[in-house]
Amino acid sequence: MTIKLKREEAIIIIQYYYLLNIDIEQRGNILVANGEEVVDKDDNWLVNEIYKVENNSIIRNNYFFSKLVRDEYLEFLIEKFYKSKVKIISNEKLNIEELHSCVCCGYKISFKRNFHNICPVCYWQDDMSGERDYSSANRSTLIDYRLKYENNKDMSNEIYLKYYKI
């Protein structure tokens, strides 16, 4: 049986999974990265501070999914975490044609092309250089980087399920 969920519900379910399943070090790192003060006075105090209920929303919000993330990826995560089949019913349809693709790998990564935007799939830093121009940010030409990326990509990586491809 397949459970039908709204996209927002699926995201909340995934956020709670992470909240309940990350270890204390990951929780502490998220809190510190979000400006919370986690000072190690003694181990028991630190554990109590990190596990405070008011920190739960900070940790959940750390697992944010933009509109660029495919519904199929969220379904994949829920099935992986909870061993349950879900179908996301989304009222909001994203116009894929309007999204900007990475000039290197072709995955849809942003709503517009941004200078120095770093692709989360292939890690090309867009410096608006031409295909044959040397990019100091990437220490390569776009053609060479693309070739290296294609030869070394690991299709078993979940990142390829996460974003749309042209």
C-alpha positions in Angstrom: 0.0 0.0 0.0 1.3 3.5 -0.9 0.8 6.4 1.5 0.1 9.7 -0.1 1.7 12.8 1.4 2.0 16.5 0.7 5.5 17.6 0.0 5.6 19.6 3.2 4.6 16.5 5.2 7.3 14.4 3.6 9.9 17.0 4.5 8.8 17.1 8.1 8.9 13.3 8.3 12.5 13.3 7.0 13.5 16.1 9.3 12.2 14.1 12.3 14.1 11.0 11.2 17.3 13.0 11.2 16.5 14.6 14.5 16.0 11.2 16.1 18.9 9.4 14.4 21.9 11.7 14.4 24.5 11.3 17.1 25.4 13.9 19.8 28.5 15.1 17.9 26.4 15.8 14.8 23.8 17.6 16.9 26.5 19.7 18.6 28.0 20.6 15.2 24.7 21.7 13.8 24.0 23.9 16.9 27.5 25.5 16.8 27.1 26.1 13.0 23.8 27.9 13.8 25.4 30.2 16.3 24.4 28.3 19.5 26.9 28.2 22.3 27.9 24.7 23.2 30.6 24.9 25.8 32.1 21.8 27.3 32.1 22.4 31.1 31.7 18.7 31.9 30.3 15.8 29.8 26.9 15.6 31.5 26.3 19.3 31.2 27.2 19.2 27.5 24.9 16.3 26.8 22.0 18.0 28.6 22.6 21.3 26.7 22.7 19.6 23.3 19.5 17.5 23.9 17.4 20.5 25.1 14.0 20.5 23.5 14.4 24.1 22.2 17.3 22.9 20.1 15.1 20.4 18.2 13.7 23.0 15.8 17.2 24.2 15.0 18.4 20.7 14.2 15.2 19.9 12.1 15.6 23.1 10.1 19.2 22.2 9.3 17.7 19.5 7.0 16.1 21.9 4.5 15.0 20.8 1.0 14.6 23.5 -1.6 12.0 23.4 -4.4 14.8 22.2 -6.7 14.9 18.8 -4.9 12.8 16.3 -6.8 9.7 14.7 -5.1 11.1 11.3 -6.1 14.2 11.9 -4.0 12.0 12.7 -0.9 10.0 9.5 -1.6 13.3 7.6 -1.9 14.5 8.9 1.5 11.2 8.0 3.3 11.3 4.5 1.8 15.0 4.1 2.8 14.4 5.4 6.4 11.0 3.9 7.2 10.6 1.0 4.7 7.3 2.5 3.6 6.1 3.3 0.1 4.9 6.9 -0.3 3.8 9.1 -3.2 4.1 12.8 -2.9 1.1 14.7 -4.1 2.2 18.2 -4.9 -0.1 21.1 -5.9 2.8 23.3 -6.9 4.4 22.3 -10.2 7.9 23.4 -10.9 8.6 24.6 -14.4 11.8 22.7 -15.1 12.5 24.6 -18.3 12.8 27.9 -16.3 15.5 26.5 -14.0 19.2 27.0 -14.6 21.4 24.0 -15.4 25.0 23.6 -14.3 27.2 24.4 -17.3 29.4 21.4 -16.4 27.1 18.4 -15.5 23.7 19.6 -16.7 21.7 19.2 -13.5 19.2 21.9 -12.6 20.7 23.6 -9.6 19.3 27.1 -9.3 16.5 29.4 -10.4 19.0 31.7 -12.2 22.6 31.6 -13.2 24.7 33.1 -10.4 28.4 34.2 -10.5 30.5 31.9 -8.3 27.6 29.5 -7.7 29.0 26.0 -6.8 27.1 23.0 -8.2 26.1 20.5 -5.5 26.4 17.7 -8.0 29.8 18.2 -9.7 31.2 21.1 -7.6 32.0 23.3 -10.6 32.2 26.9 -9.5 30.5 29.0 -12.1 32.8 31.9 -12.9 31.2 32.6 -16.3 34.3 31.5 -18.1 34.0 30.0 -21.6 34.4 26.3 -22.3 38.0 26.6 -23.4 39.0 29.4 -21.0 41.1 28.5 -17.9 39.1 28.9 -14.7 41.3 29.7 -11.8 38.5 28.9 -9.4 38.3 25.4 -10.8 41.9 25.1 -11.8 40.8 23.8 -15.2 39.0 24.6 -18.3 35.3 23.7 -18.4 35.9 21.1 -21.1 38.7 19.3 -19.0 36.7 19.5 -15.8 33.6 18.1 -17.5 35.6 15.2 -18.9 37.2 14.5 -15.5 33.8 14.6 -13.8 32.2 12.2 -16.4 35.0 9.7 -15.9 34.9 9.8 -12.1 31.2 10.1 -11.2 29.7 7.5 -9.1 26.1 6.9 -10.2 25.3 5.1 -7.0 25.5 8.4 -5.2 22.1 9.7 -4.0 23.0 13.2 -5.3 22.0 12.1 -8.8 18.4 11.3 -7.6 18.1 14.6 -5.8 18.2 17.1 -8.7 16.6 17.3 -12.2 18.7 16.7 -15.3 18.2 18.4 -18.6 
